Amino acid sequence: MSVKELIVNAGSSSLKYTVFKMPDAEVLCNGIFEQLGTPLPTFTHKLPNETGKLVKVIDKMALTPGADHSAAITTLIDTLTGKEFGVLDSMTEIAAVGHRVLHGGEKFSGSVLVNKQVEEAIRECIPLGPLHNPANLMGIEVCEKIMTGIPQVAVFDTAFHQTIPEEAFMYALPYKYYKEYGIRRYGFHGTSHRYIAKRTAAFLCEKYPGKYNPDTLRIVTCHLGNGSSLAAIKGGKCFDTTMGLTPLEGIMMGTRSGSIDPAIIPFIMKKEGLTPDDVDNLLNKKSGMLGLTTEDPNNEATSDNRTIESRAKQGDPRAMLVEAMFCHQLTKLIGGFVAAMGGADAVVFTGGIGENNPQYRTRVADKLAFLGTQIDETPNALRGKEVEISTPDSKLKLLVIPTDEELMIAEDTYELTQNK
């Protein structure tokens, strides 16, 4: 049966949404509310044009100063049911609402229908996801209040990684910290990694009939953007991932440091007189690409990889350093996962950087040549397209597959509310 679903991703000061027609996965509209709770909140709404491409019909429209998530949902409902830009006759057409939730701890290994027990469990995970879980929970509660009686589904970033074995998720700390506080590797971007694993298996089995078995396929998925993580996936299940207790661990990112020597933290605290909150802010919001481009006499600091790519082409040494560091870390992490899985069939690039930076992919492929990787620069030159970028005889396949986390949430929501 064809139904319409609203997919919501609530951040601390933002709210992204997509309306899907399922099970055909037709996108009817999407958009974002930004700077909620501030003096200058805005609203952007997109509709498909005659070719199906989503285009802005409302572009950063100003909202009432201080407008919060509840006000955003009210504005969204008015827009979705309005004559000018609406896609619904009434909100009764929405069969379910799917929510992205950052942290489910060890409580959830899959998506679930929301009830009071689920809400309480999300609340209990706030210490593990202090920036995101309160906003995710707020989105659920606001939708419940305004869209009374419509089923809500929670889809957790951490759920896909719950198949990681103990030797991969444990830290070498006193065991009591795991038992008492749940300190372990949880991993994030799980919805993206799950989508890419599923799509990669379909892509390879269709293109190379009889060569690959989804149940034994070994993949390294590289979700690269302002936030970045890698995952080692065996037979569709996560075997290891780079992010840890929080999204800070792993490869360097836009503003996050990624993995560093833990002794650096007390060293800087003593030198600079910083508090724990100061260090948390430093590592999460002032490091990574942004940190490496600070105090540059020639350019402003930036966390935008597009700007860094442009500067590097012009010979800027800081930008070139960022690119070299990123590619070095990326290659090292891919190689480690390949070794841990005892080999790999494919490496897949996704996310804003992974889908749109051909030269990163070339540099990594060149370093992985010892694994039998051969890159084809003609398809690799494409940006944002689903394509194989390795040659037909490359032993280790290289793919670019655009991620679609919203679709994954929509599919889970449909499965839980319509098929069960």
C-alpha positions in Angstrom: 0.0 0.0 0.0 1.3 3.5 -0.9 1.7 5.8 2.1 3.4 9.1 2.9 6.0 9.5 5.6 7.6 12.5 7.3 11.3 12.0 8.1 12.8 14.3 10.8 16.4 14.9 11.8 16.3 17.4 14.8 19.5 19.1 15.8 20.1 21.4 18.7 19.3 24.5 16.6 18.1 22.9 13.4 15.4 20.6 12.0 15.8 18.8 8.6 12.9 17.0 7.0 11.9 14.9 4.0 8.4 13.7 2.9 8.5 10.4 1.1 5.9 8.4 -0.8 6.6 4.8 0.2 7.3 2.1 -0.8 8.3 3.8 -4.1 10.8 6.1 -2.2 9.5 9.1 -4.1 10.7 12.3 -2.5 7.8 14.8 -2.4 9.8 17.6 -0.7 12.5 18.3 1.8 14.0 21.2 3.6 15.6 22.6 6.7 15.0 25.0 9.6 18.3 26.6 10.8 19.3 28.7 13.8 16.3 27.8 15.8 16.1 29.5 19.2 18.3 32.5 17.9 17.3 36.0 16.8 17.6 34.9 13.1 16.0 31.5 12.5 15.4 30.6 8.8 13.4 28.2 6.7 14.3 26.5 3.4 11.9 24.3 1.5 12.5 22.3 -1.8 10.1 20.8 -4.3 11.0 18.6 -7.3 10.9 20.4 -10.7 9.7 18.8 -14.0 12.9 16.7 -14.2 12.6 15.5 -10.6 15.5 17.6 -9.3 14.8 19.3 -5.9 14.9 23.1 -6.1 14.4 25.8 -3.6 11.0 27.4 -3.6 11.5 29.0 -0.1 15.1 30.1 0.4 16.2 30.9 4.0 12.9 32.7 4.8 13.1 34.5 8.1 11.0 33.2 11.0 9.9 34.9 14.1 13.0 35.7 16.3 13.5 32.9 18.8 11.3 30.4 17.0 11.9 27.0 18.5 11.4 23.4 17.3 7.7 23.5 18.1 7.3 26.6 16.0 9.3 25.0 13.2 6.9 22.0 13.1 3.9 24.3 13.1 5.4 26.2 10.1 6.3 22.9 8.4 2.7 21.6 8.7 1.3 24.9 7.4 3.7 24.6 4.4 3.1 21.0 3.7 -0.7 21.5 3.6 -0.6 25.0 2.0 -1.8 25.7 -1.5 1.4 27.3 -2.8 4.1 24.9 -1.8 2.2 22.0 -0.2 2.3 18.3 -1.0 -0.5 17.2 1.3 -4.2 17.9 1.5 -4.0 17.4 5.3 -1.6 15.9 7.8 -3.8 12.8 8.1 -2.1 11.7 4.9 1.1 11.2 6.9 1.1 7.5 8.0 4.2 7.7 10.2 7.1 9.9 11.3 10.7 8.6 11.3 13.3 10.2 13.5 17.1 10.0 13.4 18.4 9.5 16.9 22.1 9.8 17.5 22.8 7.5 20.5 21.0 4.4 21.5 23.9 2.9 23.6 23.6 -0.8 24.0 19.9 -0.6 24.3 19.0 -0.7 20.6 20.4 -2.9 17.8 17.7 -1.8 15.3 15.0 0.8 14.7 11.9 0.7 16.9 8.4 2.1 17.3 8.5 4.9 19.8 6.7 4.5 23.1 7.3 5.9 26.6 9.9 3.2 27.4 11.8 4.1 24.2 11.7 7.8 25.0 13.0 7.0 28.5 15.9 4.9 27.0 16.8 7.8 24.7 16.8 10.1 27.7 19.1 7.7 29.6 21.6 7.9 26.7 21.9 11.7 27.0 25.2 11.4 28.9 26.6 9.5 25.9 25.1 11.9 23.4 24.7 15.2 25.3 24.6 17.5 22.2 22.3 15.4 20.0 20.0 13.2 22.0 18.1 16.0 23.8 17.4 17.6 20.4 16.4 14.2 18.9 14.1 13.6 21.8 12.7 17.1 21.5 11.8 16.4 17.9 9.9 13.2 18.8 8.0 14.9 21.6 7.1 17.9 19.5 5.8 15.7 16.7 3.8 13.6 19.2 2.2 16.7 20.6 1.4 18.4 17.3 0.6 15.2 15.2 -1.3 13.2 17.8 -1.9 9.6 17.1 0.6 9.3 14.2 3.1 6.5 14.8 6.7 7.6 15.5 9.8 5.5 14.7 13.3 6.0 16.1 16.3 5.1 13.9 19.6 5.1 15.8 23.0 6.1 14.4 24.6 3.5 16.7 22.3 0.5 16.0 24.2 -0.8 13.0 27.4 -1.0 14.9 26.0 -3.2 17.7 27.3 -6.3 15.8 30.9 -5.2 16.4 32.7 -8.0 18.5 33.9 -7.3 22.0 37.6 -7.2 21.0 36.8 -4.3 18.7 34.5 -2.3 20.8 36.3 -2.5 24.2 38.9 0.1 25.3 41.9 -1.0 27.4 40.7 0.9 30.5 39.7 -0.5 33.9 36.8 -2.8 33.2 34.6 -1.1 35.7 34.3 2.0 33.4 32.5 -0.2 30.9 30.3 -1.8 33.5 29.4 1.4 35.4 29.4 4.0 32.6 29.1 2.1 29.4 32.4 3.4 28.1 33.1 1.5 24.8 33.1 2.0 21.1 29.6 2.7 19.8 30.3 4.1 16.3 28.1 6.6 14.4 26.9 7.3 10.8 25.4 3.8 11.1 22.4 4.6 8.9 24.8 5.8 6.2 27.1 2.8 6.5 24.2 0.4 6.5 22.7 2.0 3.3 26.1 1.9 1.5 26.7 -1.7 2.5 23.3 -2.7 1.1 23.7 -0.7 -2.1 27.3 -1.9 -2.7 26.2 -5.6 -2.5 23.4 -4.9 -5.0 25.7 -2.9 -7.3 28.5 -5.6 -7.4 26.1 -8.6 -7.7 24.3 -6.9 -10.6 27.4 -5.8 -12.4 29.4 -9.0 -11.8 26.9 -11.9 -11.7 28.1 -14.9 -9.8 31.3 -13.3 -8.6 30.2 -11.8 -5.3 28.1 -13.3 -2.5 26.3 -10.7 -0.2 26.7 -13.0 2.7 30.5 -13.1 2.5 31.2 -9.7 0.9 33.9 -7.7 2.8 33.6 -3.9 2.4 35.3 -0.8 3.8 32.8 2.1 3.7 34.2 5.6 4.0 31.7 8.2 5.0 33.7 11.4 4.5 32.3 14.9 5.2 32.4 17.5 7.9 32.0 14.5 10.1 33.8 11.4 8.9 34.0 7.7 9.8 34.9 4.4 8.3 33.4 1.0 8.8 34.6 -2.6 8.2 31.5 -4.6 7.0 31.4 -8.4 6.6 28.3 -10.0 5.1 26.3 -6.8 5.6 27.2 -6.6 9.3 29.5 -4.1 11.0 32.8 -5.7 12.1 34.6 -2.5 13.2 34.3 1.3 12.9 36.5 4.4 13.6 34.2 6.5 15.8 34.1 5.5 19.4 32.2 6.5 22.6 31.5 9.8 20.8 31.9 11.0 17.2 35.3 12.5 18.1 37.4 9.4 17.5 38.9 8.3 14.2 40.0 10.3 11.2 40.4 14.1 11.3 37.3 16.0 10.4 36.1 19.5 9.6 36.3 20.8 13.2 37.1 17.6 15.1 40.6 16.4 15.9 40.0 12.7 15.4 42.2 10.3 17.3 45.1 11.9 19.2 47.6 10.8 21.9 45.4 11.1 25.1 48.3 12.5 27.0 48.0 15.7 24.9 44.8 16.6 26.8 46.3 17.0 30.3 49.4 18.6 28.7 47.4 21.3 27.0 45.1 21.8 30.1 48.1 22.5 32.2 49.8 24.8 29.7 46.7 26.8 28.8 44.8 26.5 32.1 41.8 24.9 30.4 38.8 23.2 32.0 37.4 19.9 30.7 34.6 21.8 28.9 37.2 24.0 27.3 39.1 21.0 26.0 35.9 19.3 24.8 35.1 22.5 22.8 38.7 22.7 21.5 38.8 19.1 20.2 35.2 19.1 18.8 34.8 22.6 17.4 38.2 24.2 16.9 40.4 21.4 15.6 40.5 19.2 12.5 40.7 21.1 9.2 39.7 24.3 10.9 42.4 24.0 13.5 45.1 23.3 11.0 44.2 26.4 9.0 44.1 28.8 12.0 46.6 31.6 12.4 47.5 31.3 8.7 49.0 34.7 7.6 47.6 34.2 4.1 44.0 32.9 4.6 41.1 32.7 7.0 40.6 29.4 8.9 38.2 27.1 7.2 36.6 23.7 7.8 35.2 23.5 4.3 37.0 20.9 2.2 36.0 22.6 -1.0 37.9 25.8 0.1 40.8 23.6 1.1 40.8 21.8 -2.3 40.8 25.2 -4.1 43.6 26.6 -2.0 45.7 23.5 -2.4 45.5 23.7 -6.1 47.0 27.2 -5.8 49.9 25.9 -3.8 48.8 27.0 -0.3 51.0 25.0 2.2 48.4 24.7 4.9 45.7 23.4 2.6 48.3 21.0 1.1 49.1 19.8 4.6 45.5 19.2 5.4 45.0 17.1 2.2 48.2 15.1 2.9 47.2 14.4 6.5 43.7 13.4 5.5 44.8 11.0 2.8 47.5 9.5 5.0 45.0 8.8 7.8 42.4 7.5 5.4 44.8 5.1 3.7 46.0 3.8 7.1 42.5 3.2 8.4 41.4 1.4 5.2 44.5 -0.7 5.3 43.9 -1.6 8.9 40.3 -2.7 8.3 41.3 -4.7 5.3 43.9 -6.5 7.5 41.4 -7.0 10.3 38.9 -8.6 8.0 41.5 -10.8 6.3 41.0 -9.0 3.0 38.3 -7.0 1.2 36.3 -7.0 -1.9 35.6 -3.3 -2.2 36.3 0.2 -0.8 33.4 2.6 -1.1 33.5 6.4 -0.8 30.5 8.4 0.2 29.5 11.7 2.0 30.2 15.2 0.8 34.0 14.7 0.5 33.9 11.1 -0.5 31.5 11.7 -3.3 33.0 14.9 -4.6 36.8 14.8 -4.2 38.4 12.7 -7.0 42.0 13.5 -6.1 41.6 12.1 -2.6 40.3 8.9 -4.1 43.3 8.8 -6.5 45.8 9.3 -3.8 44.3 6.6 -1.6 44.0 4.2 -4.6 47.7 4.7 -5.5 48.7 3.8 -2.0 46.5 0.7 -2.0 48.0 -0.6 -5.3 49.8 -3.4 -3.4 46.3 -4.8 -2.8 45.7 -5.0 -6.5 43.8 -1.8 -6.9 43.8 0.0 -10.2 41.9 3.2 -10.6 40.2 4.4 -13.8 40.5 8.2 -13.8 37.7 8.8 -16.3 34.8 7.7 -14.0 36.8 8.9 -11.0 36.6 12.5 -12.4 32.8 12.4 -11.8 31.4 14.0 -8.7 28.4 12.9 -6.8 27.5 9.9 -9.0 27.1 6.2 -8.3 30.0 4.7 -10.2 32.8 2.1 -10.2 36.1 4.0 -10.3 38.4 1.0 -10.5 39.3 -0.8 -13.7 37.4 -4.1 -14.6 40.5 -6.2 -13.7 41.2 -4.4 -10.4 41.3 -7.0 -7.6 40.0 -4.6 -5.0 37.0 -2.7 -6.3 36.6 1.0 -5.7 33.2 2.6 -5.8 31.5 5.9 -5.2 28.0 5.6 -3.9 26.0 8.7 -2.8 24.5 8.0 0.6 20.8 8.3 1.4 20.3 8.2 5.2 16.8 9.7 4.9 15.7 6.8 2.6 17.1 4.3 5.1 15.0 5.9 7.8 12.0 5.9 5.5 12.4 2.2 4.7 12.7 1.3 8.4 9.7 3.4 9.2 7.6 1.7 6.5 8.7 -1.7 7.6 7.8 -1.1 11.3 4.5 0.6 10.7 3.1 -1.0 7.5 4.6 -4.5 7.2 4.3 -5.5 10.9 
